[in-house]
Structures are given as structure tokens and as C-alpha cells.
């Protein structure tokens, strides 16, 4: 697979779309970026250029932004998608809007080009029924910022040809990802199901007076935050003793929150117009200028944590074990 020979289309140039474009440009793909709404054109190039500038300054890329931007087209014209082998839709979570976008995309692309959605909430099996060729439709669930994180979920719907999922699984390694191939469609996919179980319990603990918002966040940062970049939950249980978790589950699981209602704590924030740091109103109160500093700090952190994570890839122990055996084997031969 040579990314230089695989044109990719991105439709939707909000925050997520712009960082996905950046990731694909860094990987070497020619990218056709289509703005479904004119407002996207006001900020898309500036955001992508800033991402590339930050990536260059942090040593992720070897060349200045212009080197990558020469492979980018930004337009409202869907016809630029014609040569694309893969098109990723990144519009808002609205089925009607996505349906309208798919119709415009499929008028331009070849029948064997892959069509994907960055949805995090709508089942892929539902979306693919809106398309002309359901077997070539998949989910590509990224996380922000797409050009620094290793995360990517590739989701097959009921009608997806699994070979298309396996192709994207291999290709996404060239994007700097450690991908997850979700072979059976399920609401929320894998990561959101895990994370929303935690969000629900976190809100429940605050609403019922067991801890403050600050204390719950400290718990996450200083427990899971210490091991999650290296291992997931199953490896963590292996490392720290499986029987202990078995014992705790007997007593703890019946007490965990299992409500199906949206909690009042988050509902109140949304009713009052809160959007978090976007408008300085969320679960926390923000002083003037504080939200902007949080955004800057998070951006800085994503580069730092990426550098640390790259020292410990998924196969780090296999590599070290192979090196250890090689040293031992050399020692035996000398003896």
C-alpha cells in the first residue's frame, strides 16, 4: 500500500474533519476536502495549516506545512471526489444530513470506492442502508486530534464486506494508528460503550454526594490515567491479579448505576446552554481566558503523551522478549 497512490476524500471540515485531513496528508495521501456548508471554507485551511505547523514544531513531520498542503484541495465541489479510493464523511450526527451527503458523494465516486462515516452514535448498519452499495460502507471512528492519537475504530455494518474492513485495518497502520476492527455492528461501537459506562457512574457518584466533580476527575487521572496508555483493562487485571477483581465484582457490580435516563447533572448543563470550554460553561466554572488556556494545554499534552505512547507500542513486550531470547541464545552459543 502506497498512500501517495491512494487519493482520499473528506466531506465535512469541522474540528474533526480538519484533523483527519491533517492525519491523511501526513501519511502521504492526496486529499480532496469538501465543505458541505460554506462556513467550513472560512476556517478549514487555517486549522489544517496550524495542525501541520504544530506537528512540524513537535517533530512529528520532517517538512514545513507547504510540503503537505500541495496535496490538498479544499472546495464545495463534490466532483473532486471522482478519483478517490476512499471517502470519509464527517458531518454532524443527523441521519437526514448524512443521507443527503451520501447521495452527493455517490454521484461522483466509483462503485468500488470505499465510503465511510465518522459517526460515533448512529449504527453503521442503519447508515449503509441509505447508500447504493452497502457492502463498501463502513464506519471510521476517529478521536480528536486525529493526527496525534493512535486511536481508530473500523466498524463493519450488517452488510459490509469484511474484506473492506480488513483492507482499512491494514491501511490505517500507515496513518500511525493502532486500529480496532469491529466485525459486528453494535451501538456505540467498542470505545464509546466502555467510556459511557464510566461517564454514567462518574455522574452518579457526584449526583448522590459521594464525591465532587474535581475528586472524580482526580480519581481518573491518578488511577486509570497511569496505566491506560500502556495497557487496557484486561492486561491490567492480568498484571494486578485476576482473582482480586473476581472477588470485588461479586459485591460491587450490583451497586453500580444502571439507569437508562440521561442524568440531571449533564441535562442541566445542556439546558443552560453549556458547551464546556467552547463557551466557558460546562461542569466547571471558567474564569475569563481560562477555557482558552485549557485548550492550549490539552493541545500540548496530546504531543507529550504521543511521544511517551510511541515508546510503548502494543507489541513492546514481544519485542523485548525476542531481544532477551536473542541475547540468551548468543550467550549459550559462546558457552
N, C-alpha and C positions, 0 to 999 in steps of 0.2 A: 504494500500500500504506500503510495506516494501522495501526500496531501497536496503537493503542487499540481497534481493532475486530477484532483477531485474538487471541482467548484461546489461551494456550499451557499445556500440561500438562508437568510434570516429575515423573517417577517414580524415586525414589532420591535421598536427601538426605544423602549423604556430603559429603566435601570438595568434590568436583567438582560434584555436584548443586546445592549451595548457591551456588557462584559462578556457575553457569549461571542459576539463578533470579535472582540479582542482576543479571546482564547483561540479562536479558529485562525485568525491572522498570525498569531504567534506560532501556531502549529504548521503554517505554511500554505493554508488553503487560500485560493482566490474566493472572496466573499462578496455576494450580491446582497446588500441590506436594503429591504423595502420598508418604507414607513406607511402603515395603513392610515395614519392620520397626519395631516400636515404639521402639527405641533412637534412631532418627533424630529422633523428636519431642523428645528431650531436649536437642538442641543446634542443630537447624535454624534456628529463628527467631533465636537468639543469633548464629550465624555470619552469617546474611544481614544482620542489623542491623549487625554490626561491619563487614561489607564496605561497606554503604551509608554508614556513618559515616566510614570511611576515604576513600571516594570523594568524599564531601562536603568533607572537610577538605583533600583534594588537588585540589579544583576540577574534578573530573570531572562532578559533578552540581550543579545550582543550588539544590536543595532539601534539607531535612533528611530523614532516613530515613523518618519517619512519612508523608511525602507519597507515597512509593513503596509502603510496606508496606500501605497501604489497598487496593491492588490485588492483594494476596496472600492466598491461602487455603492453610493447611497442615493436612493431615489424613491419616488412614489410609483414608478412604472413597474408593474409586475412582469412585464415581458423580459426583463433582465434575468429572470429565473430560468429561462429556457435551457441553458447548458448545465444547470445544477444537477448533481447526482444525489444531493440530499438537501431538503428544505426543512428548517425548523421554525414552527410557528410560536411566537412569544407574545401573544396578545393577552388581554385581561380574561379573567375566569368567567366568561359569559358564552354559553353554548351558541347563541344566535350569532354573536360576533365571529366566533371561530368558524361557524358554518359558512358565513359569507366570505371569510378569508380563504377557506379551503376551496371554495368554488373558483375564486380568482386565481389561486395558485395552480389548480389542476387544469385550467385552461392553457397554461403555459408550459408545464413540465412534461417530460417524457413519462410514459406509463410505467417504466421500470425505475424511475427515480424514487427515492425513499422520501416519505412525508412524515414528519414527527411533530409532536406538540410538547411544549414545556409546561403543560398543566401540572399542578400539584394537587388538584382536588377533583377533577372530573375524570371518571373512568375512561380508560383508553378504548374499551370495548364499546362504549357509548359514542365516543367521537368518531371512531373509524367507520361507523355506520353512515356517517354523513359524507363519506368520500367515495370516489369512483372505484378505487382499488384498495379495499380494506386490508388485503394481505401485506401491502407495503407500508402500512401505517403503524407507527409505534409512539411511545412516549419517550422523551428525553428530558428527564427532570434534573435540572442543574441547581446549584446553590450559589448565592451571591457572596463574593465576587467570583464569577465563573473562571476567570483567568488565573486565579491563585489557588483555589481549592482543588482537592483531589476527588471530591465527591461527584458522582454522576449515576443516576438510575436510568436504566434502559428497560422500558416496560412493554411487554407484549400484550396485545388485546386478544380476545377470543378468536379473532380471525387472522391474526398476524402470522405470517410465515416465519417460523423460528429461525430460519437461516438468515433472515434480515436482522434479527436481534443479535445473532452471533457475529454477523459482519460488523455491526456498530460496536459491539463489545470489543472486538479486536481493534477497530479504527480508533476508538476513544482512548486507548492506551497512548496513541500518538499525540493526544491532547493533554497529556500529563495527568490522566485520571487513573484511579483505581476503581473501575466501574462495578456496578451491581446489575446483573441481568435478572430481571423479574419475569420469570417464564409464565406465570399465571397472573392475570389482572386481578387486583384487589383494591378497594377504596383506600386512598391514602398511600398506596404502594408500601414500601418497607419502612423507609426512614420516617415519614410523617406518622405512621401508626405508632412507632416507638416514641417519637417526640411528643405527640399529642397526649399519650397516656401520662407522660411526665408533666406536661403543661396542666392537665386536669388535676393531678394530685397536688402540684405546686399551688394552684389557685385555691384548692380545697383547704390546704393547711393554713393559708392566710385567712380565708373567709371564716374558718372555725376557730381562729385565735391561737393557733399553736405556734405561729412564728410570724414575723414581719416579712414584707417583700424583700427587704435587704438581707435578712437572715437566710431565706430560701435561696436567694442568689448566691450568697456566700457558700452555702452547702454544695451547690452545683459546681462552683468554681474550684473549691478546695477538695472535693472528693472525685466526682466523675471527671472534672476538668484536669485532674492529674494523670489519669490513665487512659482516657478515651482516645487521645491522639496516637497512642501506641497500640492499644488493644480494644476490642469490643467486649460486649457483656459476657459472651461465652468463654473467651480466653481469660477474662478477668476472674470468672468463677473458677476456672482451672488453676489459675495462679494462686488464688487465695483460699482454696479448699471447698470443693463442691458440697460435701456433707453439711457444712455450716449453712449454706443457702437453703438446702432442703429442709433443715430444721426450722429456720426462720419463716419460710414460706407457709408452713402449717398454721402458724399463729397470725402472721402479718397479712397474708393475702385477703382473708375475709374482711379486714378492716379498711382496705383501700377504697377510694372513691370509685364508683362505677356508674355515676349519673350520666344520663343521655342528654341533659339540658345544658345549654350554654351558661356558664357560671355568671352570677350577677356582677362579680368584680370586673370582668372584662366587658360585660354588656354595658355597664355604667360608663366606662371609659369611652366606648364607641358612641353611645347615645349623646355624650357631651362633646362629640367631635374630635376626640383624641386620636392621634395617629402616631404617637411615640415621638421620636426625635424629629420626625418630619415637620411637626408643628409645635414641638416643645410641650406636648401634652400627652401623657401616657400613664403608666403605672407610677412613674416617678415625676416629681416636680423639677423643672429645669429653670435655672437662673438664666438671665439674658446671656446669650453666647455659649451656654453650656452644651446645648444639643450639637452645635457645630463642632465643638471640641471632641465630643464623644464620637462623631462620625470620623474625624481626623484620626483619633486614637484607634478606632476599630480598623481603619484602613492600614495604619502602621502595624497593628497586631497581626493582620492577615499575612503580611510579608514575613514577619518574625516567626509565626507559628508554621508557615510553609517551609521555611528554612530548617526548622527543627524536625518537622514531619518527614522531610526528604532524607534525613539521616537514618530514619527508621521505617523503610518501606515494608509492605506486607510480608515480603519474603526475607526479612533481615535475619531471622533466626536460621532459616535454611542455608543462607549464605555463610553465616558464621559457623554453622555445624559442618558445612562442606570444607571450609578453611581449616577447622580444627582437625578433621579427619585427614586432610592432606598433610598437615604438619605431623600428625601421629604416624601416618604411613611413611613419611620421609624419615622419621626417627627410627622406625622399625627397620627400614632398609639399611640405614647406616649401622645399626647394631648387628 
